[in-house]
Amino acid sequence: MIHVALHFIVPLLVALAFYRSRWRNAAVIMMATMIVDVDHLLATPIYDPNRCSIGFHPLHTAPAIVIYAALFVLPLIVGGGERS
């Protein structure tokens, strides 16, 4: 349970330390990155220290990783979000 708690406490502390003016947004964004690990709840057992997540969990497969990479690169290609 300490490990799970740290997944929320550490992003909050980092947001408060480095993004003081936008700490809520920063904390939410950092915590939202953990959504990819929700598929761990489908595994039996949920946590296995000898199991590699890549290729085992549905959101950790090669097709999912390709989609994540495309979602990362898409704004760079389209040019949206540029601020002057």
Short mmCIF file of the C-alpha atoms (twelve columns), coordinates in Angstrom:
data_MODEL
# 
_entry.id   MODEL 
# 
loop_
_atom_site.group_PDB 
_atom_site.id 
_atom_site.type_symbol 
_atom_site.label_atom_id 
_atom_site.label_alt_id 
_atom_site.label_comp_id 
_atom_site.label_asym_id 
_atom_site.label_seq_id 
_atom_site.Cartn_x 
_atom_site.Cartn_y 
_atom_site.Cartn_z 
_atom_site.pdbx_PDB_model_num 
ATOM 1  C CA . MET A 1  0.000  0.000   0.000   1 
ATOM 2  C CA . ILE A 2  2.941  2.355   0.570   1 
ATOM 3  C CA . HIS A 3  3.968  1.890   -3.061  1 
ATOM 4  C CA . VAL A 4  0.469  2.817   -4.273  1 
ATOM 5  C CA . ALA A 5  0.331  5.840   -1.963  1 
ATOM 6  C CA . LEU A 6  3.656  7.084   -3.316  1 
ATOM 7  C CA . HIS A 7  2.178  7.073   -6.832  1 
ATOM 8  C CA . PHE A 8  -0.022 9.945   -5.656  1 
ATOM 9  C CA . ILE A 9  2.150  11.629  -3.028  1 
ATOM 10 C CA . VAL A 10 5.302  12.014  -5.163  1 
ATOM 11 C CA . PRO A 11 3.573  13.690  -8.150  1 
ATOM 12 C CA . LEU A 12 1.828  16.037  -5.723  1 
ATOM 13 C CA . LEU A 13 5.121  16.972  -4.044  1 
ATOM 14 C CA . VAL A 14 6.877  17.446  -7.398  1 
ATOM 15 C CA . ALA A 15 4.009  19.625  -8.640  1 
ATOM 16 C CA . LEU A 16 4.122  21.754  -5.509  1 
ATOM 17 C CA . ALA A 17 7.916  22.082  -5.647  1 
ATOM 18 C CA . PHE A 18 8.408  22.831  -9.340  1 
ATOM 19 C CA . TYR A 19 5.060  24.044  -10.696 1 
ATOM 20 C CA . ARG A 20 3.789  26.165  -7.823  1 
ATOM 21 C CA . SER A 21 1.560  28.416  -9.960  1 
ATOM 22 C CA . ARG A 22 -0.009 25.441  -11.794 1 
ATOM 23 C CA . TRP A 23 0.442  22.685  -9.219  1 
ATOM 24 C CA . ARG A 24 -3.069 21.227  -9.666  1 
ATOM 25 C CA . ASN A 25 -2.685 20.814  -13.430 1 
ATOM 26 C CA . ALA A 26 0.819  19.407  -13.078 1 
ATOM 27 C CA . ALA A 27 -0.242 16.910  -10.399 1 
ATOM 28 C CA . VAL A 28 -3.271 15.741  -12.402 1 
ATOM 29 C CA . ILE A 29 -1.183 15.293  -15.564 1 
ATOM 30 C CA . MET A 30 1.463  13.278  -13.710 1 
ATOM 31 C CA . MET A 31 -1.168 11.114  -12.028 1 
ATOM 32 C CA . ALA A 32 -3.056 10.624  -15.312 1 
ATOM 33 C CA . THR A 33 0.007  8.939   -16.787 1 
ATOM 34 C CA . MET A 34 -0.730 6.009   -14.482 1 
ATOM 35 C CA . ILE A 35 -3.938 5.204   -16.399 1 
ATOM 36 C CA . VAL A 36 -1.846 2.953   -18.629 1 
ATOM 37 C CA . ASP A 37 -1.340 0.679   -15.604 1 
ATOM 38 C CA . VAL A 38 -5.045 0.081   -14.986 1 
ATOM 39 C CA . ASP A 39 -4.742 -3.134  -16.994 1 
ATOM 40 C CA . HIS A 40 -2.683 -4.597  -14.154 1 
ATOM 41 C CA . LEU A 41 -6.002 -5.086  -12.349 1 
ATOM 42 C CA . LEU A 42 -6.942 -7.706  -14.976 1 
ATOM 43 C CA . ALA A 43 -3.949 -9.907  -14.136 1 
ATOM 44 C CA . THR A 44 -3.819 -12.727 -11.637 1 
ATOM 45 C CA . PRO A 45 -2.009 -12.016 -9.423  1 
ATOM 46 C CA . ILE A 46 -2.247 -8.248  -9.804  1 
ATOM 47 C CA . TYR A 47 1.415  -7.854  -8.872  1 
ATOM 48 C CA . ASP A 48 4.056  -10.418 -9.752  1 
ATOM 49 C CA . PRO A 49 7.655  -9.291  -9.193  1 
ATOM 50 C CA . ASN A 50 8.923  -11.888 -11.689 1 
ATOM 51 C CA . ARG A 51 6.616  -10.840 -14.542 1 
ATOM 52 C CA . CYS A 52 7.487  -8.265  -17.196 1 
ATOM 53 C CA . SER A 53 4.533  -5.997  -17.982 1 
ATOM 54 C CA . ILE A 54 5.592  -5.412  -21.578 1 
ATOM 55 C CA . GLY A 55 3.803  -7.928  -23.754 1 
ATOM 56 C CA . PHE A 56 1.758  -9.334  -20.876 1 
ATOM 57 C CA . HIS A 57 -0.798 -6.639  -20.060 1 
ATOM 58 C CA . PRO A 58 -3.091 -5.394  -22.894 1 
ATOM 59 C CA . LEU A 59 -1.996 -1.755  -22.578 1 
ATOM 60 C CA . HIS A 60 1.667  -2.829  -22.562 1 
ATOM 61 C CA . THR A 61 1.696  -4.606  -25.935 1 
ATOM 62 C CA . ALA A 62 3.515  -3.519  -29.091 1 
ATOM 63 C CA . PRO A 63 0.341  -2.200  -30.810 1 
ATOM 64 C CA . ALA A 64 -0.533 -0.100  -27.753 1 
ATOM 65 C CA . ILE A 65 3.015  1.268   -27.553 1 
ATOM 66 C CA . VAL A 66 2.852  2.244   -31.248 1 
ATOM 67 C CA . ILE A 67 -0.403 4.121   -30.552 1 
ATOM 68 C CA . TYR A 68 1.194  5.929   -27.589 1 
ATOM 69 C CA . ALA A 69 4.147  6.949   -29.770 1 
ATOM 70 C CA . ALA A 70 1.795  8.196   -32.502 1 
ATOM 71 C CA . LEU A 71 -0.192 10.211  -29.961 1 
ATOM 72 C CA . PHE A 72 3.066  11.759  -28.771 1 
ATOM 73 C CA . VAL A 73 4.301  12.648  -32.264 1 
ATOM 74 C CA . LEU A 74 0.951  13.783  -33.728 1 
ATOM 75 C CA . PRO A 75 0.965  17.268  -32.126 1 
ATOM 76 C CA . LEU A 76 4.534  17.769  -33.346 1 
ATOM 77 C CA . ILE A 77 3.541  16.922  -36.921 1 
ATOM 78 C CA . VAL A 78 0.245  18.817  -36.962 1 
ATOM 79 C CA . GLY A 79 1.782  21.837  -35.252 1 
ATOM 80 C CA . GLY A 80 -1.172 22.392  -32.964 1 
ATOM 81 C CA . GLY A 81 -0.572 23.957  -29.616 1 
ATOM 82 C CA . GLU A 82 2.094  26.377  -30.790 1 
ATOM 83 C CA . ARG A 83 2.069  29.509  -28.742 1 
ATOM 84 C CA . SER A 84 3.475  32.844  -29.780 1 
# 
